[in-house]
Amino acid sequence: MTIIDGVFLGIVQGLTEFLPISSSGHLVLFQDLLGLKEPALLLDCALHLGTLVSILAYFRSDIAGMFSETWDFSKGIINGQKGLTEINDCPRAALTLWVVIGIIPTALIGLFFRGPIEMLFGSTSLVSMALVITGFVVGVTRLVPEDYGKKKRVGLIPSLLIGTAQGLALIPGISRSGTTIVCGLLLGMDRELAARFSFLLAIPAIVGALGLQLRVGGLGNEDVHVLIIGFVTSALTGLLALKVLISVIRRGRLYYFAPYCWALGLGVLLMKIV
């Protein structure tokens, strides 16, 4: 891998990880259509670490508040001053709890269906069809009324359902951000909360995936300059993509990404047929 490869892959990773157009789907299609080699394991980890950093940077205030409030609430439970039923009185501690609960179905789907999901990475046709499905998923938000999402809390059932949606998005071509945000919106959550919960839920998912990847595959070798440029490019591009997406969600325009998913998915399918 060259530095140019690192920059290109960093941009692709940063944009597609957060915009609802599927980073895994783009990786599969680019490898097939452009003849790109799959990134070395260490570079792939550096790219994902970059997008993780962009989430931590963008939501740093939320994350700091969640840690602080969860710590105080936990001390209250240990000292007998609080009960778990009072957690809704501490919204950021509650958000931590919902993230922990939400990651459970994601982890279970990843563990039990890892083999079949990995096999899908070898089929550009299936990935293309999954991209078309992603287009319909984000496109359905066009039908959601402006005043539909009013809920300011996540809750047990929504956290489990959104976590399940994140697990299904392990399928290449299914957008993680698009699926989880749309799931939150359809459950009546406030737009900003749906987006915030989606990306906070991505933090343990990315960390877990990185840990599993390194444990199974080992570190390998890669030019340190390529790793650094890939990491930095991914982080900066990811931060920009996050800002754009949050702005789009606030205006209720997530369906803007549907035509792109349809065009790419159907275009690749037509190329395969011809």
C-alpha positions as CSV (number, residue, x, y, z in Angstrom):
1,M,0.0,0.0,0.0
2,T,1.2,3.5,-0.9
3,I,0.5,6.8,0.8
4,I,-1.9,7.6,-2.0
5,D,-3.8,4.4,-1.2
6,G,-3.9,5.4,2.4
7,V,-5.4,8.8,1.6
8,F,-7.9,7.3,-0.8
9,L,-9.0,4.6,1.6
10,G,-9.1,7.1,4.5
11,I,-11.5,9.3,2.5
12,V,-13.7,6.4,1.5
13,Q,-13.8,5.1,5.1
14,G,-14.5,8.4,6.6
15,L,-17.3,9.3,4.3
16,T,-19.0,5.9,4.0
17,E,-18.8,4.9,7.7
18,F,-21.1,7.7,8.7
19,L,-23.1,8.7,5.6
20,P,-26.0,6.1,5.1
21,I,-24.4,4.5,2.1
22,S,-22.5,1.5,3.6
23,S,-18.8,1.5,4.1
24,S,-18.5,-2.3,3.8
25,G,-20.5,-2.2,0.6
26,H,-18.3,0.4,-1.0
27,L,-15.2,-1.5,0.0
28,V,-16.5,-4.7,-1.7
29,L,-17.5,-2.8,-4.9
30,F,-14.3,-0.8,-5.1
31,Q,-12.2,-3.9,-4.8
32,D,-14.1,-5.6,-7.6
33,L,-14.7,-2.7,-10.0
34,L,-11.4,-0.8,-9.5
35,G,-9.2,-3.7,-8.9
36,L,-8.1,-2.5,-5.5
37,K,-6.5,-4.8,-3.0
38,E,-8.2,-5.3,0.3
39,P,-6.4,-3.1,2.9
40,A,-3.9,-4.9,5.1
41,L,-5.3,-5.7,8.5
42,L,-3.3,-3.1,10.3
43,L,-4.3,-0.4,7.8
44,D,-7.9,-1.5,8.1
45,C,-7.7,-1.1,11.8
46,A,-6.1,2.3,11.5
47,L,-8.9,3.5,9.2
48,H,-11.6,2.3,11.6
49,L,-9.7,3.8,14.6
50,G,-9.8,7.1,12.7
51,T,-13.5,7.0,12.4
52,L,-13.8,6.0,16.1
53,V,-11.8,9.1,17.0
54,S,-14.1,11.3,14.9
55,I,-17.1,10.0,16.9
56,L,-15.3,10.6,20.2
57,A,-14.4,14.1,19.1
58,Y,-17.8,15.0,17.8
59,F,-19.7,13.6,20.8
60,R,-17.0,14.4,23.4
61,S,-19.4,16.5,25.6
62,D,-22.1,13.7,25.6
63,I,-19.5,11.0,26.4
64,A,-18.0,13.0,29.2
65,G,-21.4,13.7,30.7
66,M,-22.3,10.0,30.4
67,F,-19.2,8.9,32.2
68,S,-19.6,11.5,35.0
69,E,-23.4,10.9,35.5
70,T,-23.0,7.1,35.3
71,W,-20.2,7.2,37.9
72,D,-22.3,9.3,40.3
73,F,-25.4,7.2,39.8
74,S,-23.4,4.0,40.4
75,K,-22.0,5.4,43.6
76,G,-25.6,6.3,44.7
77,I,-26.7,2.7,44.1
78,I,-23.7,1.3,46.0
79,N,-24.4,3.6,48.9
80,G,-28.1,2.7,48.9
81,Q,-29.1,6.3,48.1
82,K,-30.6,5.4,44.7
83,G,-32.4,2.6,43.0
84,L,-32.1,1.4,39.4
85,T,-35.7,2.5,38.8
86,E,-34.6,6.1,39.3
87,I,-32.2,6.0,36.4
88,N,-34.6,8.0,34.2
89,D,-34.0,11.0,36.5
90,C,-30.4,10.9,35.2
91,P,-30.7,11.1,31.4
92,R,-27.1,10.6,30.6
93,A,-26.6,7.7,32.9
94,A,-29.8,6.2,31.4
95,L,-28.2,6.7,27.9
96,T,-25.2,4.7,29.0
97,L,-27.5,1.9,30.2
98,W,-29.3,1.9,26.8
99,V,-26.0,1.8,24.9
100,V,-24.9,-1.2,27.0
101,I,-28.2,-3.0,26.4
102,G,-28.2,-2.1,22.7
103,I,-24.8,-3.6,22.0
104,I,-26.0,-7.0,23.2
105,P,-28.1,-8.0,20.2
106,T,-25.4,-6.6,17.9
107,A,-22.7,-8.8,19.6
108,L,-24.9,-11.9,19.5
109,I,-25.6,-11.4,15.7
110,G,-22.0,-10.8,15.0
111,L,-20.9,-13.9,17.0
112,F,-23.5,-16.4,15.8
113,F,-23.7,-15.3,12.1
114,R,-20.1,-14.2,11.5
115,G,-19.4,-17.0,9.0
116,P,-22.4,-16.5,6.7
117,I,-22.0,-12.7,6.8
118,E,-18.3,-13.0,5.9
119,M,-19.3,-15.1,2.9
120,L,-21.5,-12.3,1.5
121,F,-18.3,-10.1,1.1
122,G,-17.4,-12.3,-1.9
123,S,-20.6,-11.4,-3.9
124,T,-20.8,-8.0,-5.5
125,S,-24.3,-8.9,-6.7
126,L,-25.6,-9.5,-3.2
127,V,-23.9,-6.4,-2.0
128,S,-25.5,-4.3,-4.8
129,M,-28.9,-5.7,-3.8
130,A,-28.2,-4.8,-0.2
131,L,-27.4,-1.2,-1.3
132,V,-30.7,-1.0,-3.1
133,I,-32.4,-2.2,0.2
134,T,-30.5,0.5,2.0
135,G,-31.9,3.1,-0.4
136,F,-35.4,2.0,0.5
137,V,-34.6,2.0,4.2
138,V,-33.4,5.7,4.1
139,G,-36.0,6.6,1.5
140,V,-38.9,5.6,3.9
141,T,-38.0,8.6,6.0
142,R,-39.6,10.7,3.3
143,L,-42.9,9.4,4.6
144,V,-42.3,10.2,8.3
145,P,-44.3,13.2,9.3
146,E,-42.4,16.3,10.5
147,D,-43.9,16.1,14.0
148,Y,-43.8,12.3,14.4
149,G,-40.6,12.0,16.5
150,K,-41.2,13.4,19.9
151,K,-39.5,10.9,22.3
152,K,-36.6,12.4,24.2
153,R,-35.6,9.0,25.9
154,V,-34.5,5.8,24.4
155,G,-35.9,3.0,26.6
156,L,-35.4,-0.7,26.8
157,I,-37.3,-2.0,23.8
158,P,-36.0,0.7,21.4
159,S,-32.4,0.1,22.5
160,L,-32.8,-3.7,21.8
161,L,-34.4,-3.0,18.4
162,I,-31.8,-0.5,17.3
163,G,-29.1,-2.8,18.5
164,T,-30.6,-5.6,16.4
165,A,-30.7,-3.2,13.4
166,Q,-27.0,-2.5,13.9
167,G,-26.4,-6.2,14.0
168,L,-28.2,-6.7,10.7
169,A,-26.1,-3.9,9.2
170,L,-23.1,-6.2,9.5
171,I,-24.3,-7.4,6.1
172,P,-22.2,-5.6,3.5
173,G,-24.3,-3.1,1.6
174,I,-26.6,-2.4,4.5
175,S,-25.8,0.9,6.1
176,R,-25.2,0.8,9.8
177,S,-25.9,4.5,10.4
178,G,-28.9,4.5,8.0
179,T,-30.5,1.4,9.5
180,T,-30.1,2.4,13.1
181,I,-31.2,6.0,12.7
182,V,-34.2,5.1,10.6
183,C,-35.1,2.5,13.3
184,G,-35.0,5.1,15.9
185,L,-37.1,7.5,13.9
186,L,-39.8,4.9,13.2
187,L,-39.9,4.2,16.9
188,G,-40.9,7.9,17.4
189,M,-37.5,9.1,18.7
190,D,-36.5,12.8,18.3
191,R,-34.3,13.1,15.2
192,E,-31.3,14.3,17.1
193,L,-31.6,11.7,19.8
194,A,-31.9,9.0,17.1
195,A,-28.7,10.1,15.5
196,R,-26.9,10.6,18.7
197,F,-27.8,7.1,20.0
198,S,-26.9,5.6,16.7
199,F,-23.3,6.9,16.8
200,L,-22.9,6.3,20.5
201,L,-23.9,2.7,19.9
202,A,-21.3,2.5,17.2
203,I,-18.5,3.1,19.7
204,P,-18.5,-0.3,21.5
205,A,-19.3,-2.0,18.1
206,I,-16.2,-0.5,16.5
207,V,-14.0,-1.2,19.5
208,G,-15.3,-4.8,19.7
209,A,-14.8,-5.4,15.9
210,L,-11.2,-4.0,16.2
211,G,-10.4,-6.2,19.1
212,L,-11.8,-9.3,17.4
213,Q,-10.0,-8.4,14.2
214,L,-6.6,-8.1,15.9
215,R,-7.1,-11.2,18.0
216,V,-7.9,-13.3,15.0
217,G,-5.7,-11.8,12.4
218,G,-2.7,-10.5,14.3
219,L,-1.0,-7.2,13.5
220,G,0.9,-7.9,10.3
221,N,3.2,-5.4,8.7
222,E,2.5,-2.0,7.1
223,D,4.4,1.2,6.4
224,V,4.0,3.5,9.4
225,H,3.5,6.5,7.1
226,V,0.6,4.8,5.3
227,L,-1.0,3.9,8.7
228,I,-0.7,7.5,10.0
229,I,-2.0,9.2,6.8
230,G,-4.8,6.6,6.6
231,F,-5.7,7.2,10.2
232,V,-5.6,11.1,10.0
233,T,-7.5,11.2,6.7
234,S,-10.2,8.8,8.0
235,A,-10.6,10.8,11.2
236,L,-10.8,14.2,9.5
237,T,-13.1,13.0,6.7
238,G,-15.3,11.2,9.2
239,L,-15.7,14.3,11.3
240,L,-16.8,16.2,8.3
241,A,-19.2,13.5,7.3
242,L,-20.7,13.5,10.8
243,K,-21.3,17.2,10.7
244,V,-23.0,16.9,7.3
245,L,-25.1,14.0,8.3
246,I,-26.3,15.5,11.6
247,S,-27.3,18.7,9.7
248,V,-29.2,16.6,7.1
249,I,-31.0,14.6,9.9
250,R,-32.0,17.8,11.7
251,R,-33.7,19.0,8.6
252,G,-35.4,15.6,8.0
253,R,-33.7,15.0,4.7
254,L,-32.1,11.6,5.3
255,Y,-33.9,10.3,2.2
256,Y,-31.6,12.5,0.0
257,F,-29.1,9.5,0.1
258,A,-31.6,7.0,-1.3
259,P,-31.1,7.9,-5.0
260,Y,-27.3,7.4,-4.6
261,C,-27.8,3.9,-3.1
262,W,-30.2,2.9,-5.8
263,A,-28.0,4.3,-8.6
264,L,-24.9,2.5,-7.3
265,G,-26.6,-0.8,-6.5
266,L,-28.6,-1.0,-9.7
267,G,-25.7,0.3,-11.8
268,V,-23.3,-2.5,-10.6
269,L,-26.0,-5.1,-11.1
270,L,-26.6,-3.9,-14.7
271,M,-22.8,-4.0,-15.3
272,K,-22.7,-7.6,-14.1
273,I,-25.6,-8.6,-16.4
274,V,-24.1,-6.9,-19.4
